[in-house]
């Protein structure tokens, strides 16, 4: 029979054990709540800076089509827009399927290198092959509402699916969203910071060397010729660099200005960068032969440069941004800040 003293000591030990168990339970609940908060808003992981917290799964991602829960860190990703292919590839996550061939581009861009050597092209862009996507057994699909709004429900039945809204003005936010879905929040943030730092360094050098020049971007297509403004992919890069646009091109809410041959003067700046898309060669030749084009101060100064459309217009990615920064640094003869 236990004495009264021994019964009291045993009771105290039992209470202590219960307290430890309750504390452990509360701690576990707290970790679960943090995971949910991070997944819903993305802020907990992004602000913590710790590799373990930013790679925590399951996580729920809020995106343009609602919310999607991703149970484990994705290892087999399918990206159904070229800019999202580049976003996934840039974050060093295996890309089993993606849109490679589209418009003038045949196959994945060479700049992606080995990141897409084992990637299956599941295009075309307008109607991706759903059967082929399913056979790849992805654990995450990423696309854009502007591309595949009507396919979202079908894609979501194949694998957890995350949609960005569009692919141009939001390109940097898209990289962040893809980073959250992949559990690569920190890497996405670091790469964007590195890009913005480099852009500012090159922009500062250009402004110092060329006395704050104005820059215009002209694109020739099979349709109206366009000046690309600050809400476009290449326009955002010029803004990040701190490069000025001509006064008529400074509307922050406009995407582009469409030009007739009679309006060529609107394209003038200290420096003009021009690209040509599929079917735009004939229109470019007409513009360049027009006396109004010849009168532009950039033309007369020899400050007109033809650059690749696939980098300046359709890449919409960190990799494409690096190419644009390379082009600008080389054109103005400044340090590329690599």
N, C-alpha and C positions, 0 to 999 in steps of 0.2 A: 504494500500500500504506500502511495506517495504521501510524504509529509506536506503540510500546508506550504512550507517554504519552497519545496521542490515544485509544487503545482503552480505557485506564483511565477517562479523563474521560467517554467515551461510556457506559461501563458504569455510572458513578456517576449520570449523568443518567437512565438507564433505571431504576435502582433508585429514584430520587427520584419519577419518574412513577408507578411501581408503588405506592409508599407512599401517594401522593396518592389514587390510584384506590381502594386498600383502605380508606383513611380515609373517603372519600365513601360507599363501600358500607356500611361499618359505621354511619355516620350515618343513611343511609337505612333500614337495618334497625331502628335505634333508634326512628325516627319511626313506623315501622309497628307496632312493639311497643307504643308509647305509645297509638296509635289503638285497638289491640285492647283494651288494658287499660281505656281510657276507656269503650269501648263495652260491655265486659262488666260493669264495675262502676259506671260513671258518675262515679267520684270524680276522675279526672284532670282532666277538663274542668271539672267543677264547682268544683274548688279553684283552678284556674289563673287564672280571671277574665279570660282573654284571648279576644277575639271569635273569632280564628282557630281556637283549639283547641276551643272549645265548638261550633263549626259544622263540625268535621271529619267527613268521610264518606269511605268507608263506615264505619258503626258498627253494632255488634251490641247489641241491646237485650234485656235479661233482663226477662221479664214473667210474668204469672200462668199463661200457657199454654206457657212455655218461652223460647226465644230467637228473635229475628228480626233478620236483617241488612238494613239499609237502605242502599242503595248511594249515593244522592245526597240532598241536602237536599230534603225533600218540598215540592212546589208544588201538589199536587192531593190534598187530604185529604178523607176521608169519616169522619164521627163518628156512631156508632150509639147514642149515649145523650145525653140532653139536657145533662147536666153536662159531657160531653166535647165537645159542640158549643161550649159556653161556654168551655171550657179552650182549645180551638184558636183560637176567635175572639179570646180575650183575649190571645193571643200573636201576633196579627197575621199569621197564616198563612192563605193562601187555602183556604177550605172549600167544595169543590164540591158536597158532599152531606152531609146530616145529618138527624137526627130533629127535626122541627119541631113537628108536631101530635101530641099525646099527652094522654090523659086529658081534662082540661078545657081544655087549651091548644090553640088553633087557630092554627098558624103560629109562627114563631120569635119569642121575646120581643122586645118593642120596645127593651129596654135594650141589645140587641146592635147595633142601628142598621145602618149600612152594612156591617158585618162579614159580614152574611148576606144582603145584597141580591141576590147572584148564586148563592145556595146552593139546591140542589134538595132538596126534602123527599123522602126515600127511605123514609119510614115506611110502615106503623105501627111503633111501638116493638117490639111483640111479634113481628112477622114482617116485617122490612125487605125491600124489593124487591131481590133479588140481581141480577136482570137489569138493572135500572136502575142499580144501583151499578157493574156491569161496564161499562155504556155510558159512564159518567162518566170511565173510565180513570184511577182514582186511583193515586197512587204511595205512599199509606199509608192504612190503615183502622185506626181505633181504636174499641174497644168494651169491654164488661165481661163477665166470665164469668157474673156473676149475671144478665145480660141474654141473652146469646147463646152460651152454652157449646156448644150443639149445632151452631152455625153456623161455628165457628172454622175447621175444615178447608176448608169451601167458600169462606169469605172469604179465607183465605190463598192460595187458588189464583188469586184475582182480583188481589191486591196484597199487599205486605208488611203483616202485621197484628199489632197490639199490643193485648193485653187487660189491663186492670186487673182486680182481683178483684171489687170491689164499688164502690159509688158514694157511700156515706154517711160512715162514720167515717174513711175513708181519703181524703177529698176533697183535702186538701192534698198528700198523697203522689201522688195522681193527676195533679195539675197538674205536679208535678216530673217524673213519668214521661213525660207528654205532651211536656213541654219537652225532655227528652232525645231522644225520638223525632223531634222536629221540628228539632233542632239549635238550640234556643232555651233552653238550660240557664240561662244568665245572666239572661235576661229573666224566666223563670219564678221564679227565686230572688228577683230584685229585686221582682217584683210581690207575692210572698208576704210578703216582709219589709215592704213598704210597708203591706200590709193589717194585719199583726200590730202594727206601730208605731201605726197609726191606731186599731186596736181598743183597745190599751192606753191611749192618750191619752183616748179617749172614756170607757172604763171608769173610769179614775182620776178623771175629772171628775164622773162620775155618783156614784161612791162618796163623793167629797168633798161634793158638793151634797146628796145624799139620805141621807147617813150610812150607807153600806154596806147598801143595801136587798137583800132577797131577791127573786128573780125566778122565776116559774113560766111554763112554755110549755104551753098546752093546745090539742089539735087535735081537732076534731069531724069524724068520717068516717062512712061508711055501715057501721058496725060499732062495736066498743068505742071509747069516747072515750079519748084517750091524753094522758098527760103526757110530754113529750119531755125526756130526761135528757142527761147530759154527753157521751154517745157518739154523739149525733146531729149533723147539720150545724149546726142553730141552737144546740144545746147546746155544741158546740165553740167557737162564736163567743162565747157568754157566758163560757166558761172563759178564752178568750184575752183577754177584756176584764177579767177578774178580778171578775166579778159573782157574788155568792153565790147558792146555791140553798137552798131550805128543807131542813131536816135530813133529811127522809124522801126527798129527791131527790138524794142525794149519792153513790150507788153508781156508781163509775167504770166498771163493766163492764156495766151494764144500759142497754138502748136506750130503753125506755119503761115506763111504768106504765099498765095498763089500768084504767079507772074505770067502775064502775056508778054509778047515781044515788045509791045509799046511801053511796058512798065519795067524794063530792064534796069533802069536807073535805081530802083528800090533795092537792088542787090549790092550796090556799091559800098565799099569799106576800104580801109587801108590795106587789108589782106582778105582775099576770097579763097575759100576751100570749096571745091566742087566734086560731086560724085555723080556717077551714072548708073542707074538701075536698068534692068532688062527692058528693052524697047525704047530706052531714052536716048540712044545714040543720034538718031535723026534730029530730034529736037535740040540736042546739045549743039550739033553742027550748025543748025539755023541760028541759034542764039549767038554762038561765037563768031559767025559771019556777019551778024547785024552791026551796022555802024554805031548803034547805041551801046552795044557791048564794048566796042573799041574805044568809046569815049570814057569808060569808067576809069577812075583814078587808079584803082588796083591793077587794071589791065595795062595802063600806060606806064605804071611803075614796075611792071613785071612781077607783081605780087599775087598771081593767081596760081593755085596749086591743085592738081587733080589727085584725089586720094581714093582709097578703096571703099566702095559702098558697103561691102560686107562687114567692114570694121566700124565705119562711122555711122551707119544706119541700122543694120540688121542684127549686129552682135548683141547689143543691149546687155552688156555683161562687164564684169571686172576685167576679164581678159581683153575684151574689145576696147575698154577704156585705156588699158595700158598701151595698146597699139596707137590710139589717138594721141596719147601723151608722147609716145615715141616720135610720131609724125610731127607734132608741133615743136618739140625740142630740136629735132633735126632741121626743120624749116627755118627756125629763128636762130639756129646755131648756139643753143644754150645747153648747159649740163642736163642730161636726162634724169638726173637725181635717182639713179637706180641703186 
